[in-house]
Amino acid sequence: MKMTDLFLAELEQEAAATRRVLERVPDGRYDWKPHEKSMTLGYLAELVARMPSWPVFMIKKDELDLATNEKPQPLRTSRELVEALDQGLADAREALANATDEHLMTSWRLLFGGKVVSEQPRYQALRFGVFNHLAHHRGQLTVYLRLNDAPVPAIYGPSADDGSFD
């Protein structure tokens, strides 16, 4: 089995859970945050919505400089969050389907202001920088949902609000 097949299967599994979380993000709460040091709800939700698209640049580019990367337009509603997720998933599926295991073994770098933050094989960047990172921030987002009295969906098992696995 190819690595890309494994990543595609995981992308599909994580997509469903991510969609359920984003659908429940309350509109009109973009600037809310639980603590002064925390991200805003809107920023965190955007991060979760866009993270599944990250395989595209990890596969198609040799590096990304966060200091010079163009900032996308803010997503202000749960509908916009889900639309961004769906577009990112489609782009990621295509990039992964066209990648080879040999290419995923080559180096990829994350930069900030020209300085190397990390350098690792692309398959590791995908594993840690996309999938593990997504699970972490999606988990944070479920806490934000709870603190805003929004129902928390089932992700890897039932939640107090949703016992189903749809």
N, C-alpha and C positions, 0 to 999 in steps of 0.2 A: 504494500500500500504506500502511496506517495504521501509526503508530508502535507501537500496542498489538500489532499482528500481529508486528512484529519482536521486541518484548520477550517475547511469548508463545513464539515459536520459540526464542529464546535461553534462556528459562526451562526449556523442555523439554530442551534439549541439556545445560545445566548440571545439571539435576536428576539425570540418569542418572549422571554422574561423581560428583556429591556423594553420592548414595546408596551407590555402590561404596566410597567412602572411609569413610563413617560405618559401614557394615556391618563394617568391619575394625578399628574402634576397640576396643582390648582392654578388656573389663569389669574392674572392680576397680583401675583405674589412674587414677581421677578426679583425684587430687591430685598425680600425677607431673608434673614440669616439668624441662626440660633445663638451666635456669639460674635462679638466684634472681630475676632480673629478668623472666623469661618468664611467660606465662600457664600455668595448669595445663592438663593434657590435657583434663580434663573441661570446663573453661570454654571452651577453644578449640573443642572438639567441639560444645558447645551453641551457640556462636556460629555455627558453620558450619551446623548443623541448622536454626537459626531464621532465618538471614539471608534465605533465599528467601521468607519470609513478609513481609518488610519492604515490598514494594510496597503491601500493604494499607494501612498507615498513611500511606505517602507519597501515596497516591491519595485516601484518605478523610479525612485530617486535614490542616490547613494547617501544623502544626508538631508537633514532638515535643521535650519537655524530658527529657533523660536523667536529670537529677537527681531528677525527681519521677515518672518512669515506674515502674510497679509491676514488681518482679522476679518472673519466673516460677519455678516449682518446678524444682529441678535435675533434669537427665536423667542417670541413673546407669548406663544400659546401652546397648549399641549398638542394641538393639531399640527402646528409648525414643527414641533419637536419630533413627532412621529413621521412627518413627511421627510425631514432631514435624515432621520434614521433609515427610512426606506430607500432613499436615494443613495446614502452611504453604503448600505448593505448591497445594493445592486452593483455599485462600483467595485466594492471589495470582492464580491463573488467573481466578477470578471477578471480582476487583477490576480486573484488566487488561482483561478482556472487556467490562466495563461502563464503562470510561473512554473519553474522547474525546481526540483529538489536541489539541483546544483546551484541555481541562483539563490535559493534560500540559505545556502551555506556561506554565501559571500557576505562581506562586512557592510554594516550600515551604521551611520553615525548620527547622533543627536547633538546639536550645537546650541549654544546661547551666546550671541555676540561674537561668533567665530571661535569660541572656546569649546572644546569637546566635553560634553556632559557624560556621554556614554558612547562606546563603540563595541559592537558585538555582531555575531552572525544574524542575518535577517530573521531566521527562524526563532532565535531567542528574543529578538526585539518584538516579534509578533506575540510570542507566548507571554512575556512579561509586560511589554509596553502596551499591548492591546487587551488580551484576554484577562490576565490577572488584574490589570489596572482597571478594566471595565467592571469586573466583579466588585472591586474595592469601592469605586465611586458610585456604582449602582446601589450598593449597600448603604453608603452614606445618604444617598437620595431617599431610600426607604425610611430612614430616620427622619429626614426633613418632612416626608409625607406624614408620618405619624404625628410630628409636632405641629402640623398644620391641619390635623383632624381629617386628612385624606386617607382613604382605605389603602392598606398595603397589600399588594397582590402576592399570590403564591409565586415563589421563584424556584427554589430547589426542594421545597416541601411546602405544606400548607402554612398560611399565616393566620393570625387571629381574625383577620377580616375576610379571608378567602381560602377556603379549604380545598378548592378545586385545583386541577392541574391542566386547565384548558390551554 
